[in-house]
Amino acid sequence: MSISRITYNIAIIGDINVGKSTFIERRNHNDNIINIPERNVDLKIYKCYSTDNKLLEDVNIHGIIFMFDLTDESSFKSIKGHLDLLRMSFNTPKIICGNKCDLIRYPLLIRKRLHVPYCFISARTGYNCEEPFYLLLNLIEKSSKSKM
């Protein structure tokens, strides 16, 4: 008996040049679908430059990765604005992902300020690039179970 695969729609939101494309390409092999074989899950990726409520409603987004550039504080401020907007209208699992950790010594301390799970990656070197997917997948699965 074959086990059916589950597909979750994931939005990656962030300013231009924060590394969204490099991050996706690090794991993507076809059509913006990322395969998590040990969990029998596919993640369909939608890349956004801003909080596009129409996309989030039309596509039935299951989770959101907010990405910012650790070397550019303005990209972090944009994420804070996106989070504030989405908290009012969407109860979707979300995480924050700080990219380019290979270029800085002391990452911004963000957890206490935004109350959202977070991680640091380097899309360029591949450092920790799996963590955002697993972190978000755990939140999605937890959220799905609580809705049953």
C-alpha positions as CSV (number, residue, x, y, z in Angstrom):
1,M,0.0,0.0,0.0
2,S,1.4,3.4,-1.0
3,I,1.3,6.3,1.4
4,S,0.0,9.5,-0.3
5,R,2.2,12.6,-0.2
6,I,1.0,15.8,1.4
7,T,1.7,19.1,-0.3
8,Y,1.8,22.3,1.7
9,N,1.9,25.8,0.1
10,I,4.6,28.0,1.6
11,A,5.1,31.7,1.0
12,I,8.6,33.1,1.3
13,I,8.2,36.9,1.9
14,G,11.0,39.4,2.0
15,D,12.5,42.5,0.4
16,I,14.5,42.3,-2.8
17,N,18.1,41.0,-2.4
18,V,17.6,39.2,1.0
19,G,18.4,35.9,-0.7
20,K,15.1,34.3,-1.3
21,S,16.0,32.9,-4.7
22,T,19.4,31.5,-3.6
23,F,17.7,29.9,-0.6
24,I,15.0,28.3,-2.8
25,E,17.6,27.1,-5.4
26,R,19.7,25.5,-2.7
27,R,17.0,22.9,-2.2
28,N,14.7,23.2,-5.2
29,H,14.9,20.7,-8.0
30,N,11.7,21.4,-10.1
31,D,8.8,23.8,-10.3
32,N,9.5,25.4,-6.9
33,I,8.6,22.1,-5.1
34,I,10.8,21.1,-2.2
35,N,10.6,17.4,-1.3
36,I,10.9,16.3,2.4
37,P,11.1,12.6,1.8
38,E,11.4,11.4,5.4
39,R,8.1,13.2,6.2
40,N,6.4,12.3,3.0
41,V,5.8,16.0,2.3
42,D,6.2,18.3,-0.6
43,L,6.4,22.1,-0.1
44,K,5.2,24.2,-3.0
45,I,7.1,27.5,-2.8
46,Y,5.6,30.9,-3.6
47,K,8.1,33.8,-3.5
48,C,6.7,37.2,-2.6
49,Y,8.3,40.7,-2.3
50,S,5.6,42.0,0.1
51,T,2.6,40.8,2.0
52,D,0.3,40.0,-0.9
53,N,-3.0,39.2,0.8
54,K,-4.6,38.2,-2.5
55,L,-1.9,35.5,-3.0
56,L,-2.3,34.3,0.6
57,E,-6.0,34.0,0.2
58,D,-6.1,32.6,-3.4
59,V,-3.4,29.9,-3.0
60,N,-4.4,28.7,0.5
61,I,-0.9,29.3,2.0
62,H,-0.2,26.8,4.9
63,G,2.9,28.6,6.2
64,I,5.1,31.6,5.8
65,I,8.8,32.1,5.9
66,F,9.7,35.8,6.4
67,M,13.2,36.3,5.2
68,F,15.5,39.3,5.9
69,D,19.1,40.1,5.3
70,L,21.1,40.1,8.6
71,T,23.4,42.8,7.1
72,D,20.6,45.2,6.2
73,E,18.5,46.4,9.1
74,S,15.8,47.9,6.8
75,S,14.9,44.5,5.5
76,F,14.3,43.4,9.2
77,K,12.1,46.4,9.7
78,S,10.1,45.4,6.6
79,I,9.5,42.0,8.1
80,K,8.2,43.5,11.3
81,G,5.7,45.5,9.2
82,H,4.6,42.4,7.3
83,L,4.1,40.5,10.6
84,D,2.0,43.2,12.1
85,L,-0.3,43.2,9.0
86,L,-0.6,39.4,8.9
87,R,-1.4,39.0,12.6
88,M,-4.5,41.0,12.0
89,S,-5.9,38.9,9.1
90,F,-4.2,35.5,9.0
91,N,-3.6,32.8,11.6
92,T,-1.0,31.0,9.5
93,P,2.1,29.3,11.0
94,K,5.1,31.6,10.4
95,I,8.8,31.8,11.1
96,I,11.5,34.4,10.6
97,C,14.7,33.5,8.7
98,G,17.7,35.8,8.9
99,N,20.0,35.2,5.9
100,K,23.6,36.0,5.3
101,C,24.8,34.9,8.7
102,D,28.2,34.1,7.2
103,L,28.7,37.9,6.7
104,I,28.2,39.0,10.3
105,R,29.6,38.3,13.7
106,Y,26.6,39.2,16.0
107,P,23.2,38.5,14.6
108,L,20.3,40.7,15.6
109,L,18.4,39.5,18.7
110,I,14.9,39.1,17.4
111,R,13.0,36.5,19.3
112,K,12.0,38.6,22.3
113,R,10.9,41.5,20.0
114,L,8.6,39.6,17.6
115,H,7.5,36.4,19.4
116,V,7.9,34.3,16.3
117,P,10.2,31.2,15.9
118,Y,13.4,32.1,14.0
119,C,16.6,30.8,12.6
120,F,19.7,32.0,10.9
121,I,21.0,30.7,7.6
122,S,23.5,31.3,4.8
123,A,21.9,30.6,1.5
124,R,25.2,31.3,-0.2
125,T,27.2,28.6,1.8
126,G,24.3,26.3,2.5
127,Y,24.7,26.7,6.3
128,N,21.5,25.7,8.2
129,C,19.3,25.9,5.0
130,E,17.2,22.9,6.0
131,E,16.1,24.3,9.4
132,P,13.5,26.8,8.1
133,F,11.6,24.1,6.3
134,Y,11.6,21.7,9.2
135,L,10.8,24.4,11.7
136,L,7.8,25.6,9.6
137,L,6.7,22.1,8.8
138,N,6.5,21.3,12.6
139,L,4.4,24.4,13.1
140,I,2.1,23.5,10.2
141,E,1.6,19.9,11.4
142,K,1.0,21.1,15.0
143,S,-1.5,23.6,13.8
144,S,-3.3,21.0,11.6
145,K,-3.6,18.6,14.6
146,S,-5.1,21.3,16.8
147,K,-7.8,22.1,14.2
148,M,-9.0,18.5,14.1
